[in-house]
């Protein structure tokens, strides 16, 4: 099965300590690797203001994981993200591949 490119945006509770935040991000990186995915990069944006309150939080710690994975990897990632107490919101999007036009 071919690996596709994805980005996972995780918003972690701002009440979590730095050590807990690092642990959460590593947990999901390891899950992706366990499911035969490949991490391209992880960007940590830090605490940012939310557009609207989520579960009583007005701020959230943003982490973006760019990776390649298959459908099983995405399904398991969604499942675990939904049941993780530290994650207040998440989103996984497929990154479109760039296809070049054939030159005439």
N, C-alpha and C positions, 0 to 999 in steps of 0.2 A: 504494500500500500504506500502510495506517495505521501511524502510529508509536505504540508502546506505551511505558509507563514502566517503567524498570528501575533497579536499583541493582547496581553491581559493587563487591564488597569485595575489595581487593587486600592481601595480606600480603607485604611486601617484606622481604628479608633485612636483619636489624638491623646486619649488618656493612658495609652500603653507606654511603657518605658522603652528607651532606645534598644535595650537588650531584647525585649519582647518583640519589637518591630523587626529587628534583624532575624530573629528566630522564625517569625511568620513568613518573611520573604524567602528565607532559606528553605522552609518547609515546602513552599510551592515550587521553587526551583528544583528541589529534589524529587518532588512528585512528577514534574515534567520529565526529568531525566529517567526516572523509574519506568515511565510509560513510553520509553524509547524516543522521547523528544530531544531536541537540541536547543539549548539556550543561546541566542544571538547576543543579547545584552540585557542588563537590568538598569533602569534609570530610577533613581530615588529623588523625587521632587521635594520631599519634606512636607511639612504641615502647610496646608493651603485652606483658604476660606471656601466653604461650600456655597453653591448657588442657593440652596435652601436647606433647612435643618433636616438631618437624617438621624432618626432614633435619638433626638435631643441634642445632637452634636451640630455645632455651627462650623467646626473645622474638621479636617481629616488629613491623615498622612498618606500621600500618594506614592505608589510604586508602580512602575510600568515594566513588565517583562516581555521582551520580544523573543519569540521562539518559533521553531518548526515542530510540528506535531501531526499526528493522525487523528481520526475521529474518536478513537478510544481514549486518547489522551485528553481531548477536549471534554468528552463526556465525564470522565473521572475528575477533571479539574473543576468543572461546574458543580458536580456533586459535593466535592470537599469544600469548595468556596461557600456554598449555601449553608453548610452546617458549622462553619468556623465562626466562633463568637467574636473574634478580633476583627473580622472583616465587616464593615458597615455597608459597603456597596462594592460590586465588582462588574466588570464588563469584559468580554473576550470578543475581539473582532478579527476577521480574516483580513490580512493585508493582501491587496491584489498584486499579482505578479505583473511585471512590466514585460509586455511582448513587443518585440520590434517588428515593424512592417518590413516585408521583403522589398528590397530595392529593385527597381526596374532596370 
